């Protein structure tokens, strides 16, 4: 997907969400996605600079089991 297609897709998704969410729900979704983006950027930066190879343990939602994820 080229950059123009990507931004058009994100805009379309935002418009679709805005049509279906209340103002309060939209505010919450915006805050959550902002936090998600910031957190992913922080993780990515740390991976590239300090931890070229890391492993994480995550709780899998459906099974409730811990799983190791390596990068």
Backbone torsions as a table, in degrees:
resi	resn	phi	psi	omega
1	UNK	NA	128.8	179.7
2	UNK	-80.2	166.8	-175.9
3	UNK	-56.9	-38.1	179.6
4	UNK	-66.5	-42.8	178.1
5	UNK	-64.5	-39.0	179.9
6	UNK	-63.4	-48.3	-179.2
7	UNK	-67.7	-34.1	176.1
8	UNK	-65.7	-38.3	179.1
9	UNK	-66.3	-42.8	178.9
10	UNK	-64.5	-42.0	178.1
11	UNK	-62.9	-42.5	178.4
12	UNK	-62.8	-41.2	177.8
13	UNK	-63.3	-44.4	178.9
14	UNK	-60.9	-43.1	178.7
15	UNK	-64.4	-41.7	179.0
16	UNK	-63.3	-42.3	178.6
17	UNK	-65.1	-43.1	-177.8
18	UNK	-62.2	-33.0	179.4
19	UNK	-70.5	-23.5	-173.3
20	UNK	-106.9	-12.7	-176.5
21	UNK	-104.6	149.3	173.1
22	UNK	-72.0	170.2	178.7
23	UNK	-59.7	-42.9	179.3
24	UNK	-64.5	-43.3	178.7
25	UNK	-64.7	-38.3	179.4
26	UNK	-66.2	-42.3	176.2
27	UNK	-59.5	-44.7	-179.9
28	UNK	-65.2	-44.4	179.0
29	UNK	-60.6	-42.5	178.9
30	UNK	-61.5	-44.2	179.7
31	UNK	-64.8	-42.4	-179.4
32	UNK	-65.4	-43.8	179.8
33	UNK	-68.4	-33.2	175.1
34	UNK	-64.3	-45.2	178.5
35	UNK	-63.3	-41.9	178.6
36	UNK	-59.0	-47.5	179.6
37	UNK	-61.7	-44.0	179.1
38	UNK	-63.8	-42.4	-179.6
39	UNK	-65.9	-42.8	177.6
40	UNK	-63.1	-39.6	178.0
41	UNK	-64.2	-40.7	178.1
42	UNK	-63.6	-46.4	179.1
43	UNK	-61.0	-45.6	-179.5
44	UNK	-61.2	-43.8	179.5
45	UNK	-62.4	-44.3	180.0
46	UNK	-67.0	-38.1	177.8
47	UNK	-60.0	-45.5	-175.5
48	UNK	-70.5	-35.3	-173.1
49	UNK	-94.0	-43.4	-171.2
50	UNK	-114.4	-26.7	-174.3
51	UNK	-129.3	78.5	-176.9
52	UNK	-61.3	-25.0	177.3
53	UNK	-139.1	114.3	-178.4
54	UNK	-129.3	161.8	176.9
55	UNK	-129.0	140.1	-179.4
56	UNK	-127.1	150.4	171.7
57	UNK	-106.7	128.9	179.6
58	UNK	-127.4	149.3	176.0
59	UNK	-87.9	118.5	-178.9
60	UNK	-77.6	124.5	-172.7
61	UNK	-59.6	-42.5	-174.5
62	UNK	-77.6	-42.2	-175.6
63	UNK	-89.7	-23.8	-176.6
64	UNK	75.4	10.4	-179.2
65	UNK	-97.7	152.7	174.3
66	UNK	-82.0	140.2	-179.9
67	UNK	-133.2	139.2	176.4
68	UNK	-86.0	132.9	176.9
69	UNK	-124.2	124.8	179.9
70	UNK	-107.7	150.8	175.0
71	UNK	-122.1	NA	NA
